[in-house]
Amino acid sequence: MFFENGESAVRIRSYAHGHVATLLAMAEQLNVVEIINAHIPRNKQKRLPRREGLSVGQSLLLAAIGRSCRPTSKRGWARWAETTSLYLWRGKQLEALTSQHFWDQMNAIPVAAITKIERDLVQKVCTQYQIKPDLLLYDTTNFFTYIASTNTRPKLPKRGKNKQRRIDLRQISLALMVSKEHQLPLFHQVYEGSQVDVTTFNNILQSLTERLTFIFTELESLTIVYDKGNNSKKNQALVDEQRYHYIASLSPYHQRQLIAEANQAFEATVLPSGEVIKTYRVEREVWGAKRILVVYISETLRQGQARGLEQWLNKRTKVFDQLSQELLLARLAYVKATKEIQYQGSLEKFLEDLEQIRIAMIAEKAGQTPGPAQVRYQLENEALTPLEQQLIQLFNIEAKKPML
């Protein structure tokens, strides 16, 4: 903007301030810089190492503020910071804070100190804001990287089952526990990308319990929630020994009798939000202990599985459409009008790994004259396994019977 009075002009430039100022004030209240620096080794002069005039704690705080306000690469941090009021706090040119600066500062932190820094920061936050979560959520995830396969220095990146289906890339896995209130991270651990969730939960359960004991003096009021991917008979036995409560899930494929029983006894349950869901509650012995089991229908999951079953059926019927055309083109020899020929060999080839649904291929010829066969097929409800029948009943899906 320019204001001209004949000889001079005024240029006005704006900077983003609110978000940055708020985070800086919160960091000062929580002593973020001091907590980080307390775990940084001193130099020979027993002083904190500094780069470009900044301690490790100050550099990490700046990086964290950038990640919160405008996620970008370390290379792009300075370019973003110049649009904010950080220069008032920094007091020097921001161009000096290159990606190499941040990498050097992070490299100054001993690996063993990361857990201690996180522990002290979480305790400070919970104390400062009087957070007493009663429900904690635990889960795992992974993210792929572009680290070359020939680079053998990092030990964590491994190939595994990737949530983004990039099985061609090496991935790193992350275990995370957060509070339901404010989704506050309380514990994290990175681990090899090839390690399965159930093994991870077994390995870190002791560390997770130690973290909770350090943060909260009373564990009897805490409840941890984890899904079936982390659960096993051995893991559940370890959880049973702890002081806190738990809510876990079991695989429905291992509880078919319970599902069949629930299908006949669902009751309407009103949630605090007003939503009504169908549930079945029973007390039963599982893995050597009496436990309360709750079977419920999630409408979101129901719709997703209904679409999945529909897509599965459509995909398989396309295979048999193609086979039907091939049989017609082959001009099958004389076939009696009422005789049915089942192509078991073809079926086994297509369905060798698809035992859930059996599909009967039938070829017929009308009349007694040799010529092309009329091929038809159908999906039969009675051919479904008991589990699919339960799913169809549970989700109110009728198996289609296409006929050619």
N, C-alpha and C positions, 0 to 999 in steps of 0.2 A: 504494500500500500504506500502511496506517495502523497505527501502534502506539499504543494509548491506555493511559495510566497514571493516569487520573483527571482530569488537568488539561490535558495536552498531547498532541499527535499529531505523528508524523513522516511526511513525504511523501517518497517515493523516486522519482526519475525516471532513466531509462536513456538513454544516447546510443550511437550506432554509432561505433566507434572503430578497429577493426582495419584495415579496408580503407583508411580515410582516412590513418591513421598510417603504414601501409606505403608508400602512394604519396608522402606528404610526405617520408619518409626516402629513398626512391629519387630523388626530384626533387632533394633536397639533394646526394646523392652525384654526380648527373649535372650539377649546376650549371645546371639548367633555367632558373631565373630570371635568372641572370647572362648566359647565352648569349642569351636573348631581349633583355634590356636592352642588350646590347652593340650591337645594331643599331637601337636607337630614337634618333631625333634628340633632341638636348638643347635646352632652352629658351634664352632670351637670357642667363640666368645660368649657362649650361653645366651645368644640372642635369637629371636625369631628370624628365619630367612625371609628376605624381601626381594621382590622383582618389580621394577618400575615403581618403587616406593610403596608397594602393597604387600601386606601379609597374605598368607594362604587363605585365612578366613575372610579377608576383605575381597579377594579375587573370587572365591566361591560364592560369596553373597551377591556380588555383581552378576555373576553368571546365572545364579538362581533367579534374580530379579528379571533378567532378560528372558529367561525361559518362561517365566510367569506372564510377562507383559507381551512379548512378541517372540514366540519360539523360532529360533533361527540357528544357523551353524555358528560355531565359535568365530569363524572368519567374518561373518556378517554382523557380529555383536557390536563392534565399534560404530558401524554405519547406522545401526538402529539407535545406539546410545546418544549419538549426536543430535537426534531429534527430540531428546528428553532433557530434563533438568538435572541429569546425573552429573553433568560437568560441574555444577555448583558443589556437589558432594565430593567429587573426584579432585577438583582443583588443578588438574593437569590435562594435557591433551589426551584424548581417548584413543587416538590412532595407535598409541604404543601398546594397547591391550589387544594384541593379535591372537590368533588361534594358538600359536606356539606359547604365548604367555600363559594361557589357561591350561594347556597341556603340561607345561613345566610345573605350574602350581599344583595341579592334581597329582602329578608324579611325586610331589614332596610328601604326600600323605602315605604313611605305612598302611598296607592292606589290613593289618590287624586293628588299626585305629578306626577304620570306617564303622565297624559295629559299635564301638564305644561312643563315637560322635553321634551316631543316630540314636543310641540309647539315651544319652544325656539330653539331646535336643527334644526327644519325645517326652521325657520326664518333665522337662522345663515347660513345654507347651501344656501338658495335662495339669501341671500345678498352677501355672499362670492363669489359665482360663477355666480352672476347676472342672475339668472334663472327667467324668466318671462313667465311661461307657459300660452298659450292661450286656451289649450284644456285639460280638466281634465276627467279622467275615473273613474267611481264609480261602484263597484260590490261587491257581497258578496260570501262567500264560507264557508265551514265547514270542520272539521276534527274530526275523531273519536278518542276516548281515551279508555284506558283499566281500567278506574276508576270503581271500583266495585259498583254495584247497592246498596249494603248495606252501602256504604260510603256516608253519607248524609251531610258531612261538606261542600264540594264545591257546590255552587248553580247554576253555569253556565252549567255544563254537564247535558244534557237532551237527551232523544231519539227523533229523528225526521227523516225527509227525508234526508238520507245521500248520498252524491255524489259518495261515494265508495260502496254504497248499503250495508253497514254494519249497518242495522237497529237494530241489536241485541246489539249494543254498544252505550254508551252515547257519545254525540258529543258536541263540542263547535263551535259556529259560529263566523265568522269574517267579518266585513265590512271594506272595504279599498278603499281609493281614491288616485290615483297616477296621475302624470303629463304624458302626452304623450311623452314629451321630457325627455329622460333619465329614464323614468318610476320611477320617484322619489316619494316615499311615502309621502303624505302630511297629511293624517288623517287615523286613524284606531280606531276601537272599537270592543271589543269582547262582545258577548251577549249569551243568553240562546240558546242552541241547538234546542229547540222545537219552537222557534219563527220564523214566516214566514218573508220573505224578505220585503213584502209590509208594514208590521207593523214596522219593523226595520227602514226603510227609513223615515217613518213618525216620529218616535221617535228621530232620530239623526239629522234630517235636520237642526234644529236650531243650534246644536253644530257644524255641518259641516260648516254652514254659518259663525259662529263666528270665526272658525279657518281660513277661507279664508280672512275674514276682518282683522284679526290680521297679517296675512302674507303679503297680497297684499293690497295696498292702493286703487287701482283701480279695481273694480270688473266688470265694464261694458264690459271689453274686454275678460272676461273669459266665457268659454262655458263648461258646465258639461254634460257628456254623461252617461246615465243609461238605463238599459233594462226594458222590460215589467214586469219582476218579481217584480220590485220595484215601478211600476207605478199604480196609481189608480186615480179616479176623485178627491178624497180628497187630495192626495199627490200632484197632478199636480196643484191644486189650491194654495197650499203652495209655490210651486216653482214659480208660476206666480207672486207672491208678491216680489220675490227677485230681486236683481239688475243684476245678471249674466244671461247669455243666457243658453239654454239647447238644447240637442238632446236626445229625448226619443223614445221608441218604443211602439207600441200597439199590442195587441194580434190579429192575423189574424182571429181568430174565432169570434171576435166581430166586424170585418170589412169585412164581406162577400160581401157586395154590392160594396165596394171599390175594392176588389180583382177581382170581376167579371168585373168591369169597367176597371181595369188595364190590365186584360188579353187581351183586345181588343185594347189597346193603348200604348203598350210598345215601347220605343224608345231607340236607342243605345246611350250610354253615355261613353265618353272616360275619364278615371281617369288620374290623374297626372303621375301615374306609367306606363301609356300606356295600361292598361287593359281596355277592353271594356265590359260593363255590360248593362243589359236591365233595364230601369227605367221608372216610370210613376210619374209625379209631378202634384199636384193639391192643390189649397187653399180651405179649407172647415172648417166649424164650428165643433169643437169637444170639448165637455165638457164646453160649454158656451163661447168659444173664437175662433176667427179665427186663424187657424194654417196651416202651410205649411206641407202637407203630401207627402212623397216619398215612393213609392212601388218599390222594386227592387228585382231582382233574383240573389241570391248568388249561384255560380256554386258549391262551396263546400257543401253548405246546400242542394242544389238540388240533388246532387249525394247521399248524406247521406239519404235524405228522400226517394229517389227512392229505395235505398237498403232496407230501413226500410219497405216500402210498399210491396216490393217483399218478404221479410222475413215474413211479416204478412200474406200475401196470402198463402205462402208455408206452414206455420204452421197450418193455418186453414184447408187447403185442406187435410192435413194428418189426421185431425180428421175425415173428411168425408170418406177418404179412409178406415179407420178402421171401420166406421159405414157400409160402403158398404160391406166389407167382412163379418161382422156380419149378415147382411141381407141375403147374399148369403148362408151362412152356415145354417141359419135358415130354408132354403128351403121354401120360401114363397109359399102359396097356389096359386091356379089358378088366374091369372091376365090377363085380355083381352089385346090384342096386342096394342091397341091405347090408353088405359086408363092410365092416370098419377095419381099416388098417392103421395101426398105431406106430408111428415112426419113433420107436424108443431110442434108436441110435442117435438120431438128430436131437431128440430132446435131451439126452444125457450130455451131448456136446454143448448145448446152449445153457443147460441148467446144472452143470456139474457143481457150481458154487452158489446156486440159487435154489436151495432146498425149501424155501418158504412157501412157494406156490407151485403146484404141479399143473401143467397145462397139457391137455390131451389133444393131439393132432389127429384129425379124422379125414379120410379121403373117401369119397363116394362117387359112383357113376350111375346116373339115371338111365334106365333101359338096358338092353343087352348088346348094344353096338359099341365096338371098340372106339375110343376117342379120348380127348382130354378129360382128365378127372376133375370133378368139382370138389375143391378142397375147402374145408371149413374147420374152425377151431372155436373153443370157448374156454372161459375161465370159470371154474366150478367152485362154489362156496364150500361144498363138502370135501373138496380136495385140499383146502387150507389146513394148516397145522392148527392145533388148539390155540396157540398164542395169537395167530392172525385172526381167528374167530373171535377171540376176546377183544382184540383191538377194534375189529369192525363193530362189535356190539358196543364197546365203550365209546367209540367215536362216531357211532351212527353212520357208518360208511357201508354202502352196498357194493360188493364186487361186481364190476361190469361183466356182461356176457356178450361180447361182440360175436357176430356170426357172419361168415362169408358164404 
